[in-house]
Amino acid sequence: MFGSRRSPRSLTTALAGIGLLVTAAALQFGAAAPAHAATTHRILFDNAHAETAGNADWIISTSQPDPLGQDSTPSAETDWTGALSSWGVSLQKAGGYSLKTLPSGSGLSYGGSSATDLSNFDTLVLPEPNTLFTTAEKTAIMNFVKNGGGLFMISDHTGADRNNDGQDAVEIFNDLMTGNSVDSTDPFGFSIDSLSIGSDYPSAISDSTDPVLHGSFGTVSKSLIASGTTATLKPADNSGVKGLLYRTGYSGNTGAFFLTSTFGSGRVAFWGDSSPIDDGTGQSGNTLYDGWNDTGATNAALALNATAWLAGSGTTGGGGGTGTCTAAQLLGNNGFESGATTWTTTSGVINNDSGEAARTGSYKAWLNGYGAAHTDTLAQTVTVPAGCTNAVLSFYLHVDTAETSTTTAYDTLRAQILNSGGTVLSTLATYSNLNAASGYTRRSFSLAGYAGQTVTVRFTGTEGSKLQTSFVVDDTALDVS
């Protein structure tokens, strides 16, 4: 294969190329960087999956996405309209919380530029969704949690299909956990039971150190089932799963009505009924039940403590934009000495062919150089930890060409950043045969704005139909601290 490549004339890329790289990266990273104080917990309530179908009214306010549009200084739950307004107003009054709603007609995303993109939040609340999440949405949710986000899953009893589309919250959540592209092997360590339990007051376990049961919003003793379900724990699949409140007569791995778990750097909470979060008020025409203030339970404390824990206020971990960072180099096979592993490439890109020398060792990534119409790619997906304030991507680039034009870019190499869904977020720089110069030159730029996100670094080389241009990459690194 490599015999068809021309003997290269060693050249390096011009400094102007990296200027474009840094500038474009800074623009993109600025859009994704948290623009909030470190103590602010950013919560997104979902209303894009039929959360107001039928008698449900699972919203914190009719003003969406920003509840402050209805009342900027709410003092009572009736200042905002929705069956979850008590929840929302309580967090707003507590201070340190920024609340938004994903409006109907929108979609969940992670790593995009939308103001309601999950990269802008620490916790996602899913209050009894009644439509299935799309494939892209499931990927977004799972990567959000994996990278440090908090996920609050609130179900209802089996058969609670409020919009009559054939799916209820039990099926929707189980589908999220078993049918996603990130990890479908019981990622959270539990499954939701297909049950319709008429009534009960599930009791809390005895654990004085648990931040959800004993948090800043009060002590939790009981919750409420008014037609709900439970979950089955599978600690062999995820040792982080923990039942906190159990249906009467149950304990251990069965009958868990409220539980917590972890996944990657993130946290998960599950509640088996929407009645406990219902404050009895909402939009006209809905039949609601005031479980929030039920005197036999402590549902308000449970909801609020769990929200704080999911957002990073507990004893360990943190949500998106918060957390800790261990200094490390994150790219796998970063010098290519393990051969064609870890990276995703077109055929033959990672090689030890003598036609182009590696900067160090024997292997490098050699894109193009055929002197014929050809496209090569080199890519690796990497997660930038949420707590890292420094993240520097670097690589050494050598460009060599047989082209003689000083004005026309016949052959190009694009350096791009993609989100977890495969969408190109930005073409950071385009190198070409016009950038030819001798030797390898180190290029570096900051990825700190992507902290808490999973992105793909991709190089795409496109060669024309005549003279060869070789783009050679070696000794890559993503150093975080």
Solvent accessible surface area in square Angstrom, and as a share of the most:
residue,aa,sasa,rsa
1,M,116,0.52
2,F,47,0.20
3,G,78,0.75
4,S,73,0.47
5,R,18,0.07
6,R,109,0.40
7,S,103,0.66
8,P,35,0.22
9,R,138,0.50
10,S,64,0.42
11,L,38,0.19
12,T,14,0.08
13,T,6,0.03
14,A,43,0.33
15,L,136,0.68
16,A,74,0.58
17,G,5,0.05
18,I,27,0.14
19,G,36,0.35
20,L,109,0.54
21,L,0,0.00
22,V,68,0.39
23,T,82,0.47
24,A,25,0.20
25,A,2,0.01
26,A,60,0.46
27,L,136,0.67
28,Q,27,0.12
29,F,13,0.05
30,G,51,0.49
31,A,64,0.50
32,A,8,0.06
33,A,40,0.31
34,P,57,0.36
35,A,110,0.85
36,H,49,0.22
37,A,64,0.50
38,A,87,0.67
39,T,105,0.61
40,T,28,0.16
41,H,30,0.13
42,R,15,0.05
43,I,0,0.00
44,L,0,0.00
45,F,1,0.00
46,D,0,0.00
47,N,13,0.06
48,A,19,0.15
49,H,7,0.03
50,A,31,0.24
51,E,1,0.00
52,T,52,0.30
53,A,19,0.14
54,G,53,0.51
55,N,73,0.38
56,A,1,0.00
57,D,0,0.00
58,W,8,0.03
59,I,4,0.02
60,I,0,0.00
61,S,0,0.00
62,T,64,0.37
63,S,27,0.18
64,Q,52,0.23
65,P,57,0.36
66,D,52,0.27
67,P,1,0.00
68,L,64,0.32
69,G,63,0.61
70,Q,69,0.31
71,D,43,0.22
72,S,72,0.47
73,T,113,0.66
74,P,8,0.05
75,S,80,0.51
76,A,48,0.37
77,E,41,0.18
78,T,96,0.56
79,D,41,0.21
80,W,2,0.01
81,T,41,0.24
82,G,1,0.01
83,A,0,0.00
84,L,0,0.00
85,S,0,0.00
86,S,10,0.06
87,W,0,0.00
88,G,0,0.00
89,V,5,0.03
90,S,34,0.22
91,L,0,0.00
92,Q,47,0.21
93,K,123,0.52
94,A,54,0.42
95,G,42,0.40
96,G,38,0.37
97,Y,27,0.10
98,S,39,0.25
99,L,5,0.03
100,K,58,0.25
101,T,2,0.01
102,L,1,0.00
103,P,34,0.21
104,S,87,0.56
105,G,80,0.77
106,S,47,0.31
107,G,44,0.43
108,L,9,0.04
109,S,44,0.28
110,Y,11,0.04
111,G,4,0.04
112,G,21,0.20
113,S,101,0.65
114,S,56,0.36
115,A,87,0.67
116,T,24,0.14
117,D,0,0.00
118,L,0,0.00
119,S,16,0.10
120,N,40,0.20
121,F,8,0.03
122,D,0,0.00
123,T,0,0.00
124,L,0,0.00
125,V,0,0.00
126,L,0,0.00
127,P,0,0.00
128,E,0,0.00
129,P,0,0.00
130,N,0,0.00
131,T,42,0.24
132,L,76,0.38
133,F,7,0.03
134,T,79,0.46
135,T,100,0.58
136,A,71,0.55
137,E,12,0.05
138,K,19,0.08
139,T,16,0.09
140,A,5,0.04
141,I,0,0.00
142,M,0,0.00
143,N,12,0.06
144,F,4,0.02
145,V,0,0.00
146,K,85,0.36
147,N,3,0.02
148,G,1,0.01
149,G,1,0.00
150,G,0,0.00
151,L,0,0.00
152,F,0,0.00
153,M,0,0.00
154,I,0,0.00
155,S,0,0.00
156,D,4,0.02
157,H,43,0.19
158,T,43,0.25
159,G,56,0.54
160,A,10,0.08
161,D,34,0.18
162,R,65,0.24
163,N,50,0.26
164,N,134,0.69
165,D,70,0.36
166,G,54,0.52
167,Q,51,0.23
168,D,6,0.03
169,A,1,0.01
170,V,2,0.01
171,E,80,0.36
172,I,1,0.00
173,F,0,0.00
174,N,35,0.18
175,D,45,0.23
176,L,0,0.00
177,M,4,0.02
178,T,89,0.51
179,G,39,0.37
180,N,13,0.07
181,S,87,0.56
182,V,41,0.23
183,D,42,0.22
184,S,44,0.28
185,T,114,0.66
186,D,24,0.12
187,P,8,0.05
188,F,0,0.00
189,G,0,0.00
190,F,2,0.01
191,S,33,0.21
192,I,8,0.04
193,D,30,0.16
194,S,82,0.53
195,L,69,0.34
196,S,72,0.46
197,I,14,0.07
198,G,51,0.49
199,S,90,0.58
200,D,27,0.14
201,Y,87,0.33
202,P,0,0.00
203,S,52,0.33
204,A,27,0.21
205,I,57,0.29
206,S,120,0.78
207,D,34,0.18
208,S,92,0.59
209,T,110,0.64
210,D,10,0.05
211,P,30,0.19
212,V,2,0.01
213,L,1,0.00
214,H,76,0.34
215,G,27,0.26
216,S,107,0.69
217,F,58,0.24
218,G,30,0.29
219,T,81,0.47
220,V,6,0.03
221,S,61,0.40
222,K,78,0.33
223,S,0,0.00
224,L,8,0.04
225,I,0,0.00
226,A,36,0.28
227,S,40,0.26
228,G,0,0.00
229,T,0,0.00
230,T,1,0.01
231,A,0,0.00
232,T,41,0.24
233,L,12,0.06
234,K,78,0.33
235,P,58,0.36
236,A,108,0.84
237,D,79,0.41
238,N,22,0.12
239,S,107,0.69
240,G,32,0.30
241,V,13,0.08
242,K,69,0.29
243,G,6,0.06
244,L,0,0.00
245,L,0,0.00
246,Y,23,0.09
247,R,64,0.23
248,T,99,0.57
249,G,80,0.77
250,Y,95,0.36
251,S,80,0.52
252,G,45,0.43
253,N,72,0.37
254,T,68,0.40
255,G,5,0.05
256,A,0,0.00
257,F,0,0.00
258,F,0,0.00
259,L,0,0.00
260,T,8,0.05
261,S,1,0.01
262,T,57,0.33
263,F,22,0.09
264,G,62,0.60
265,S,73,0.47
266,G,1,0.01
267,R,8,0.03
268,V,0,0.00
269,A,0,0.00
270,F,0,0.00
271,W,0,0.00
272,G,0,0.00
273,D,1,0.00
274,S,2,0.02
275,S,16,0.10
276,P,0,0.00
277,I,1,0.00
278,D,4,0.02
279,D,6,0.03
280,G,29,0.28
281,T,51,0.30
282,G,27,0.26
283,Q,69,0.31
284,S,119,0.77
285,G,76,0.73
286,N,39,0.20
287,T,106,0.61
288,L,39,0.19
289,Y,107,0.41
290,D,56,0.29
291,G,0,0.00
292,W,18,0.06
293,N,91,0.47
294,D,20,0.11
295,T,143,0.83
296,G,36,0.35
297,A,14,0.11
298,T,43,0.25
299,N,1,0.01
300,A,28,0.21
301,A,13,0.10
302,L,0,0.00
303,A,0,0.00
304,L,13,0.06
305,N,3,0.01
306,A,0,0.00
307,T,0,0.00
308,A,11,0.08
309,W,26,0.09
310,L,0,0.00
311,A,0,0.00
312,G,23,0.22
313,S,58,0.38
314,G,23,0.22
315,T,106,0.62
316,T,98,0.57
317,G,56,0.54
318,G,6,0.06
319,G,0,0.00
320,G,10,0.09
321,G,27,0.26
322,T,32,0.18
323,G,38,0.36
324,T,124,0.72
325,C,40,0.24
326,T,110,0.64
327,A,77,0.60
328,A,44,0.34
329,Q,70,0.31
330,L,52,0.26
331,L,6,0.03
332,G,26,0.25
333,N,27,0.14
334,N,52,0.26
335,G,16,0.15
336,F,0,0.00
337,E,87,0.39
338,S,77,0.50
339,G,11,0.10
340,A,82,0.63
341,T,66,0.38
342,T,80,0.47
343,W,19,0.07
344,T,100,0.58
345,T,42,0.25
346,T,48,0.28
347,S,89,0.58
348,G,27,0.26
349,V,1,0.00
350,I,13,0.06
351,N,10,0.05
352,N,86,0.44
353,D,37,0.19
354,S,115,0.74
355,G,27,0.26
356,E,6,0.03
357,A,76,0.59
358,A,21,0.16
359,R,99,0.36
360,T,65,0.38
361,G,64,0.61
362,S,63,0.41
363,Y,61,0.23
364,K,1,0.00
365,A,0,0.00
366,W,1,0.00
367,L,0,0.00
368,N,0,0.00
369,G,0,0.00
370,Y,34,0.13
371,G,15,0.15
372,A,48,0.37
373,A,78,0.61
374,H,60,0.27
375,T,68,0.39
376,D,0,0.00
377,T,35,0.21
378,L,0,0.00
379,A,12,0.09
380,Q,16,0.07
381,T,81,0.47
382,V,13,0.07
383,T,47,0.27
384,V,0,0.00
385,P,39,0.25
386,A,16,0.12
387,G,20,0.19
388,C,4,0.02
389,T,107,0.62
390,N,84,0.43
391,A,1,0.01
392,V,55,0.32
393,L,4,0.02
394,S,4,0.03
395,F,2,0.01
396,Y,42,0.16
397,L,0,0.00
398,H,6,0.03
399,V,0,0.00
400,D,0,0.00
401,T,6,0.04
402,A,23,0.18
403,E,21,0.09
404,T,114,0.67
405,S,34,0.22
406,T,122,0.71
407,T,115,0.67
408,T,57,0.33
409,A,51,0.39
410,Y,117,0.44
411,D,0,0.00
412,T,33,0.19
413,L,0,0.00
414,R,85,0.31
415,A,5,0.04
416,Q,5,0.02
417,I,0,0.00
418,L,11,0.05
419,N,20,0.10
420,S,31,0.20
421,G,61,0.59
422,G,48,0.46
423,T,82,0.48
424,V,60,0.34
425,L,34,0.17
426,S,21,0.14
427,T,59,0.34
428,L,5,0.02
429,A,4,0.03
430,T,64,0.37
431,Y,0,0.00
432,S,8,0.05
433,N,7,0.03
434,L,74,0.37
435,N,28,0.15
436,A,33,0.25
437,A,37,0.29
438,S,81,0.52
439,G,34,0.32
440,Y,54,0.20
441,T,40,0.23
442,R,117,0.43
443,R,5,0.02
444,S,38,0.25
445,F,12,0.05
446,S,56,0.36
447,L,0,0.00
448,A,30,0.24
449,G,11,0.10
450,Y,1,0.00
451,A,19,0.15
452,G,6,0.05
453,Q,5,0.02
454,T,14,0.08
455,V,1,0.00
456,T,20,0.12
457,V,8,0.04
458,R,64,0.23
459,F,4,0.02
460,T,7,0.04
461,G,0,0.00
462,T,56,0.32
463,E,6,0.03
464,G,25,0.24
465,S,84,0.54
466,K,157,0.67
467,L,57,0.28
468,Q,1,0.00
469,T,0,0.00
470,S,0,0.00
471,F,0,0.00
472,V,0,0.00
473,V,0,0.00
474,D,0,0.00
475,D,28,0.15
476,T,3,0.01
477,A,15,0.12
478,L,0,0.00
479,D,63,0.33
480,V,5,0.03
481,S,61,0.39
